[in-house]
């Protein structure tokens, strides 16, 4: 038995991946995450999530800070708008 250098858990001598923390012991990393395409895809997903959450937060802030406080004012202005006759209407 040997110990994992990452979590110090006991693993068999022939193990190449720790059964406790999931890290690769033999110096290799996960083959799927070590490729350039994997890193680019991870960066794309991270940026996409960041922009989506940021856009949602800005939208909610706009709603509560600008549109909602003016709702009553807009409604009053609409109700008090002078009613005029449309030309050519009897």
Secondary structure, DSSP 8 states (H G I E B T S, - for coil): -EE-TTT--EE-TT-SB-TTT--BSSS---TTTSSHHHHHHHHHHHHHHHHHHHHHHHHHHHIIIIITTTHHHHHHHHHTS-----TT--
